[in-house]
Amino acid sequence: MMKRILCLAACLCVLFTAVARADRAAEEQLMKEIGAFEITAEQRELAKTNEAGYPVLDAGRGNPNWINTQARYAFTRLMNFAVGECERTLNEGSMAGQAKREGIGARFDAAMDPADATDAFLTAAVNYCADTLGLDRDGLLKELVDAVIGGYYPSPSRCLPNTEAILNAFLQATLYGGADLSARTNVFPTEGGSAAMVYIFEALSHNRLLKKGDTIAIATPIFTPYMQIPAVKDYGLVSVDVSSSAEEDWDIAEEELAKLESPEVKAFFLVNPSNPASRALSEKTLERLCRVVEKNPDLIILTDDVYGTFAKDFRSVYAVLPENTILVYSFSKLYGVTGWRIGLIAMHEDNVCDRLLAGLPEEDKAYLRGEYSIVTTEPDAMPFLDRVVADSRSIGLYHTSGLSTPSQVFMDLLALSHLVYADAGGEDPYIRLANDTVHARYTALMKALGLTPDDSAANAQYYTLVDVYALAEAEYGAEFLDWLREERTQIEFLNDLASRKGVVLMYGPGFSAPEGTVRISLANLNTEDYVEIARRLFELLDEYYAESEIGLANAA
């Protein structure tokens, strides 16, 4: 009888354990579906009251813990000059008039003190625009003054004329790897890269370039919300993963790129350098992508190059396939301006979207003609990028669309803070410092984890993916890894890391990264903090190992 009771108890124990594991697996699957960022938000709350009482170390955020000061000082100084220009025409109490163009260049020169660093930068920036970009000096200053004051709607709605020239010069200097595209590229400044993506998807859908049931390809691993966009707002798109892997150094293998050769794949969406793997596409992959487009010439490529300046000798997909590529860029990460919400969309004047619009069925053309005829007398000739602008304000408010003019000026100043150095043939000390900063943090983390740093040119080092399973096996052996896989889901591990050790990392599979991986941002903590993160991670694994030893001993 006692034997049967013990046997029954053992069976029930196995059953309850299996049910518990199934419940945990189901919970993890549910958590995957809500997104990596939502998972991390919960772990931030757990970390605040962690059992060890450690200071919270949150390496889940991509927001840098540095800012660019030069552009901010220059923005304030330009604002002061602009207000003074307005007060010249009317100055009663807190009311001023509007600036006049006549003589503005001479007044600017007189107001700038060459001994002051900010004034000297503004003077160099204006001289660069006049001497190198060929912009009219007085016209530029009048545009900057009016724009920084913010007293007018953006005109044209898509982009202020001088801003477009400045932003084109910046993109060419930082992202194109020597390709000369600025004269034939049109720019739409937006409220950050996120808004750019939303606007693009909305316009592609509205203009019948992506229809329900169409297939789009997504380069994975990738920033989680970008995977979610095709599934929302009734877009009804079918997603296909074009995967990179650690075995390929997070580059895209030829057989994965081959998926894009089918005409059924209407668009290809990527972040380059990638998030979370932080690797830029190799020259070999760029060449293969060119061959893919030869086989699928209607392929629309959408690339987010926000981390491009962190990779050495970076070259955007736009540089090699400009007519097929929509380029998105944000100043947020390099310059510490995520709160400003400033980014852009850039497209070649001869592009696949305009060609596809011209080839739409007459029924679709007639529908779109009716939509855009309220804002233009030639709706059929309206370029896709201008349709993106119109769609960003539901077409009817097209005349009030466009990024705020002060934000456009701030983008100008950030771009010019690089261009004045590039024009002089020197290295931009700010970009060098930003790259050195993330490199020092990355190197310290890798050393503390006992891993070999990857210092290849393609590695932007803004984030890194760490395989916790590989660390656990290397430190404690395969038997412990089996125990860890069995007894802790990956989300439970991250919850324990937060609640017991005060460390917040991001869930790798939420980015379509491999099982067992976590994303660590090298942007938002100090170098010594990354050493401490490694120490606490191993401390938790030590506790797990002790627990596993007890469990194995009891089982024996």
VOPA-913850 format. One record per residue (C-alpha): x, y, z. Coordinates in steps of 0.25 Angstrom, whole numbers, plus 5000, padded with zeros to 4 digits. Layout:
XYZ;...
//
This chain:
500050005000;501150105004;501850074991;500550104983;500450234991;501850274988;501650244973;500450324973;501050444980;502250434970;501250424958;500450544963;501750624966;502150594951;500850634946;500750764954;502150804950;501750774935;500550864937;501350974944;502350974932;501250974922;500651094929;502051164929;502251134915;500851184911;501051314920;502451334912;501751314899;500651424903;501751514907;502451504894;501251544887;501151674895;502551724891;503951734897;503751874901;502451844909;503151724916;504351814920;503351924926;502951814936;504351784939;504651924942;503651924953;504151794959;505651854959;505251974967;505051884980;506051774977;506351684988;507851714988;507551864990;508551894978;508452024970;507551994958;508451974945;507451984933;508251944920;506851924913;506752074908;507352114895;507252264899;508752314900;509252374913;509952484906;509552604898;510152694887;510352834894;510852914882;509552904874;508752944886;509553064889;509453104875;507953084875;507853184887;508753284881;508053284868;506753294875;507253424882;507753484869;506453454862;505653514873;506553644872;506253644857;504753634860;504853754870;505453834859;504053854852;503153854864;503553864879;502453884889;502453814902;502453664899;502053684885;503053684873;502853694858;503453604847;504853604842;505253674829;506253614819;506953744815;508253754821;508053624830;509453564826;510153694830;509453704843;509753554846;511253574844;511153694853;510453624864;511453504864;512653504873;513753424867;514353404881;513153334885;513053184882;511553184879;511653304870;512853254863;512153124860;510853194855;511753284846;512453154841;511153084838;510553204830;511853224822;511853074819;510453084814;510753204805;512153154800;512053004799;510552984797;510353104789;509153164797;508853304797;509353364810;508253464812;507153364808;507753264817;507753354829;506353404827;505853264826;506653224839;506153344846;504653324842;504753174845;505353184858;504353284863;503253184858;502253294853;501953224840;501453094835;502553014828;502553054814;502752974806;502052874815;502952764812;504252834815;504852974816;505652994804;507053024811;506752914821;506652814810;507952854804;508652844818;508052714821;508352654808;509852694810;509852624824;509252494818;510252494807;511452524817;511052414827;510252304820;510552294806;511952244806;512352334794;511152324786;510752464780;509252464782;508852594789;508452674777;507452574773;506852534787;505652594793;505452604808;504252604817;504652644832;503752564842;503452554857;504552454858;504752324852;503552254858;502652354851;503352334838;503052184838;501652214842;501452314830;502152224820;501252104823;500052184823;500352244810;500752114804;499452054808;498652174804;499252184790;499052034787;500452004787;500251904798;498951834798;498351734808;498951594806;500251654800;501551594805;502651684811;503951634816;504551684829;506051664833;506151604846;506551614857;505951754857;505351864866;504051804872;503051904868;503451904853;503051754853;501651794859;501351904849;500851814837;499951744846;499151864851;498251974845;497551864836;498751864827;498651714826;500051694821;500751554821;502151564827;503351474823;504651474832;505951494825;506851454836;508251484840;508951394850;510151394859;510851294850;510751394839;511251504848;509851564848;509951584833;508851534823;509251404816;509051384801;507951284803;507151374812;507351494802;506851404791;505451404797;505351544792;505451504777;504051464776;503151574771;502151534781;503051604791;502551754790;503451814800;504651794809;504851854822;506151864830;506951944841;508351964837;509251954845;508251854852;507551864865;507751784873;509051714867;509651854864;510251804851;510351884837;510151804824;511451764818;511851804804;511651664799;510151674804;509951804798;510451744784;509551624786;508351714789;508651794776;508551654768;507251624776;506651754770;507051724756;506151604758;505051674765;505151814760;503851864767;504351834781;504151944790;505251954801;505052024814;506352044822;506452114836;507952164837;507852224851;509152154855;509952174842;510952274848;511352174859;511852074849;513252104842;513152134827;511652114827;510952104814;509352114813;508552024804;508052154799;509452184793;509452064784;507952054781;507452194782;506252174772;505752054780;505952104794;505252194804;506252244814;505852274829;506852344838;506752404852;507652494859;507152434873;508252344876;509552414871;509152544877;508352514889;507052574884;506052464886;505152564893;505152664881;504552554872;505352594859;505552504848;505352494833;504952414820;505852424808;505452384794;506152394780;505452474770;505352354761;504752244770;504052114769;502852164777;502552274766;502752174755;501752074762;500752184764;500752214749;500452064746;499352054756;497952004750;497052114745;496052084756;497152114767;497652234759;496252294759;496052264774;497352334777;497052444767;495852474775;496652474789;497752564785;496952664776;496552744788;498052784790;498652794776;498152814762;498952704756;498752584766;499252484756;500652554756;500752564771;501952494775;501952384785;502752464796;501752584795;500652484796;501352434809;501252574814;499852594810;499452464817;500152504830;499052604831;497852524825;498052604812;497052714816;498052774825;499252764815;499452914815;499752914830;500552784830;502052774831;503052774843;503052904852;504053004847;504853014860;505052864859;505552874845;506552984849;507052894860;507252784850;508052884842;508952924853;509152774857;509552744842;510352864841;511152834854;511652714846;511752784832;512652894836;513752794840;513452704828;513652824819;514952854825;515452714823;515552684838;514952574847;513652614854;514152614869;512752594874;512452474865;513852414869;513452434884;512152374882;512752244876;513852244886;512852244897;512052124893;513352054889;513852064903;512552014909;512451904900;513951854902;513751864917;512451784917;513051674908;514351664917;513451654929;512551544922;513851464918;513451484903;514351534891;513951674887;513651684872;514351814867;514051794852;513651914845;512151864843;511951854858;511351984862;511451944877;510152024881;509551894885;509951754887;509251624888;509751534899;509451384899;509151354914;508951204911;510451204905;510951274917;510251174926;510751054919;512151114919;512151144933;511451024939;511350914929;510250854920;509550784931;509250924938;508850984924;507750864923;507350904937;507251054934;506451024921;505450934929;505251014942;505351164937;504651224924;505451334919;504451434924;504551374938;506051394937;505951544933;504851554944;505851494954;507051584949;506151704951;505451664964;506651604971;507851684965;507251814960;507751794946;506851814934;507151754920;506351734908;505651604904;506451554891;505351474885;504451594885;505351644874;505251504867;506651484872;507051344876;506551274889;507351304901;507851444896;507751574903;507951714897;508851804905;508951954901;510252014902;509752154901;509052194914;509952154926;511452184929;512552084926;512752034941;511252004941;511351894930;512451824938;511451824950;510351774941;511251654937;511551634952;510151624956;509751534944;510751434949;510251454963;508851414959;509451294951;510251254963;508951254972;508251174961;509451074961;509351054976;507851024974;508050924963;509050854971;508050844983;506950794973;507850684967;508250644980;506850624985;506450554972;507650454975;
//
